[in-house]
Amino acid sequence: MRTLRALALIPATAIFLVACGSDDSSSSDTTVAETTVPAADTSVTETTVPAADTTAAQDTTPQTAPDGPVQIDVVVGVDSGPDRVEMVKVGSEVQLNITNPDAADEFHIHGIELEQEVDAGVTATFNFVADTAGTYEVESHVTEDVLVIIEVG
């Protein structure tokens, strides 16, 4: 709507500038050009873009969460980190396998309260049912690094 108003002002401004030209003209030409300024088009309707849907951001179960048993494999230093998020549906059986190829480690799943110590290169395997919706950080108790985040919803 603002664009239409601005476009309507352009011809009006041009007429004003022509009519208010310099007064020091020695010419006595008093011819005035007539210009018709079109009225604003009132048939144009404004479209309001809806605000972002924040309910989707709050939903922790995206369409990509798999049905049935879930296996999550993590190799420390290779595919681990706080930016790795695995989606799991409530009620799913989960098998989480974590391997630190370089050092002995102790792994812990916060909120599920499972932990296991392993030697370097040995895989720690956690089997559990994700029966409560929430966010669960899996971390190393040796380095305190978050290795993976499990979103259950």
BALUMBA-521915 format. One line per 2 residues: number of its first residue (from 1); their letters; for each residue x, y, z of C-alpha. Coordinates in Angstrom, 1 decimal. Example, Ala and Ser with C-alpha at 12.3 -4.5 7.8 and 13.67 -1.06 7.14 Angstrom:
// residues 2
1 = AS = 12.3,-4.5,7.8  13.7,-1.1,7.1
// end
This chain:
// residues 153
1 = MR = 0.0,0.0,0.0  2.9,2.4,0.8
3 = TL = 4.3,1.7,-2.7  1.1,2.8,-4.3
5 = RA = 1.1,6.1,-2.3  4.7,6.7,-3.1
7 = LA = 4.0,6.2,-6.9  1.1,8.6,-6.7
9 = LI = 3.3,11.2,-5.2  5.8,11.1,-8.1
11 = PA = 3.6,12.8,-10.7  2.3,15.3,-8.1
13 = TA = 5.8,16.2,-7.2  6.8,16.7,-10.8
15 = IF = 3.8,19.1,-11.4  4.8,21.0,-8.3
17 = LV = 8.4,21.4,-9.4  7.3,22.5,-12.9
19 = AC = 4.9,25.0,-11.5  7.4,26.4,-9.0
21 = GS = 10.1,26.9,-11.5  12.5,29.8,-11.3
23 = DD = 10.8,33.3,-11.1  13.7,35.1,-12.8
25 = SS = 12.5,34.0,-16.2  12.2,36.8,-18.6
27 = SS = 9.8,34.9,-20.7  6.2,35.7,-20.3
29 = DT = 5.1,32.2,-21.3  2.2,31.3,-18.9
31 = TV = 1.3,28.0,-20.5  0.7,25.4,-17.9
33 = AE = 0.7,21.7,-18.8  -2.2,19.7,-17.3
35 = TT = -1.4,16.3,-15.9  -3.9,13.9,-14.4
37 = VP = -2.7,12.1,-11.3  -4.4,8.7,-11.1
39 = AA = -6.2,8.0,-7.8  -4.7,5.3,-5.6
41 = DT = -5.9,1.8,-6.7  -8.2,0.8,-3.9
43 = SV = -8.7,-2.7,-5.3  -5.3,-3.8,-4.0
45 = TE = -5.5,-5.8,-0.9  -2.8,-6.1,1.7
47 = TT = -1.5,-9.5,2.5  -0.3,-10.2,6.0
49 = VP = 2.3,-12.9,6.3  1.6,-15.0,9.4
51 = AA = 4.3,-15.0,12.2  6.5,-18.0,12.4
53 = DT = 4.9,-21.1,13.8  6.7,-21.6,17.2
55 = TA = 4.8,-24.7,18.1  6.9,-26.7,15.7
57 = AQ = 10.0,-25.6,17.5  8.6,-26.8,20.8
59 = DT = 7.7,-30.2,19.4  10.6,-32.5,20.2
61 = TP = 9.4,-35.3,17.9  10.0,-34.4,14.3
63 = QT = 8.7,-36.4,11.4  12.1,-38.0,11.0
65 = AP = 12.1,-39.9,14.4  12.2,-43.5,13.5
67 = DG = 9.6,-46.1,14.5  10.7,-49.1,16.4
69 = PV = 14.1,-49.9,17.9  16.8,-47.3,17.5
71 = QI = 20.6,-47.9,17.4  22.9,-45.0,17.9
73 = DV = 26.6,-45.5,17.4  29.1,-42.8,18.6
75 = VV = 32.9,-42.7,18.1  34.4,-40.1,20.4
77 = GV = 36.3,-37.5,18.4  34.9,-38.7,15.1
79 = DS = 31.1,-38.2,15.1  30.5,-37.0,18.7
81 = GP = 29.7,-33.5,20.0  26.9,-31.4,21.5
83 = DR = 25.6,-30.5,18.0  24.8,-34.2,17.3
85 = VE = 21.1,-34.7,18.2  19.4,-38.1,17.7
87 = MV = 15.6,-38.1,17.7  13.7,-41.0,19.3
89 = KV = 10.0,-41.6,19.8  8.7,-42.2,23.3
91 = GS = 8.5,-46.0,24.0  11.3,-46.9,21.6
93 = EV = 14.0,-49.4,22.6  17.4,-47.8,22.3
95 = QL = 20.8,-49.3,21.9  23.5,-46.7,22.4
97 = NI = 27.1,-47.8,21.5  29.9,-45.5,22.4
99 = TN = 33.6,-46.1,21.7  36.6,-43.9,22.6
101 = PD = 39.4,-45.3,20.4  42.1,-43.2,22.1
103 = AA = 41.5,-43.5,25.9  39.8,-45.3,28.7
105 = DE = 36.5,-43.5,29.5  33.4,-43.4,31.6
107 = FH = 30.1,-42.6,29.8  27.0,-41.4,31.4
109 = IH = 23.4,-40.8,30.2  21.9,-37.9,32.2
111 = GI = 18.3,-38.4,33.1  18.3,-42.1,32.5
113 = EL = 21.2,-42.5,35.0  23.1,-45.2,33.2
115 = EQ = 26.9,-45.2,33.2  29.7,-47.4,32.2
117 = EV = 33.5,-47.5,32.4  35.5,-48.9,29.4
119 = DA = 39.1,-49.3,28.3  40.4,-47.5,25.2
121 = GV = 38.9,-48.9,22.0  36.2,-50.9,23.9
123 = TA = 32.6,-50.2,23.1  30.2,-49.3,25.9
125 = TF = 26.7,-50.5,25.1  23.6,-49.1,26.8
127 = NF = 20.2,-50.7,26.3  17.1,-48.9,27.6
129 = VA = 13.5,-48.0,26.7  13.0,-44.3,26.1
131 = DT = 9.8,-44.1,28.1  9.9,-40.4,29.2
133 = AG = 9.9,-37.5,26.8  12.8,-35.1,27.3
135 = TY = 16.4,-34.2,26.4  19.1,-36.5,27.5
137 = EV = 22.8,-35.6,27.3  25.3,-38.4,26.9
139 = ES = 28.7,-37.3,28.2  32.2,-38.5,29.1
141 = HV = 32.9,-38.3,32.8  36.6,-38.2,32.0
143 = TE = 36.5,-35.1,29.7  33.0,-33.7,30.7
145 = DV = 32.3,-33.4,26.9  28.8,-33.9,25.6
147 = LV = 29.0,-36.7,23.1  25.4,-36.8,21.8
149 = II = 22.0,-35.5,22.8  19.0,-37.8,22.6
151 = EV = 15.7,-36.1,22.1  12.8,-38.3,23.2
153 = G = 9.3,-37.1,22.2
// end
